[in-house]
Amino acid sequence: MSAPVGVVELLGTLLAIGLLVLILRWTYGNSRSQPAPPGHDPDDTTGDGLLQEVSRVPTEAAAQILRSRLRDAGIRATIRKPGKDSIGDYRLLVFSADLVDARTVLSRGALE
């Protein structure tokens, strides 16, 4: 006696799906075999990516004033706050291409 056609099709489909799962698992694997990305080191001064430090100030208000001067001159800037567990200065960061212009703008503000 032969198996009904529906059972053969069901088994064939399940076998094809199982084979596809094995091939995809073998191809892409899982994340356990890959190393973890490096953690952030708050003391690493090079961890700012494309940004360069243009100034350090002791208060957030001073950093906001300097950032507004840069913004008025058309220079994008961001403020990096000190770490939660450390007491430090607020750092004003700009893109490398804007570093010279930012220093010029900030130095003009100091002379006025």
DAFENUR-V415701 format. One record per helix or strand. SS is the DSSP state (helix for helix, strand for strand). FROM is the first residue (numbers start at 1). LEN is the number of residues. If there is no record, write none. Layout:
# DAFENUR-V415701
ss=SS from=FROM len=LEN
ss=SS from=FROM len=LEN
This chain:
# DAFENUR-V415701
ss=helix from=5 len=24
ss=helix from=31 len=3
ss=strand from=51 len=7
ss=helix from=60 len=13
ss=strand from=77 len=4
ss=strand from=90 len=6
ss=helix from=96 len=16
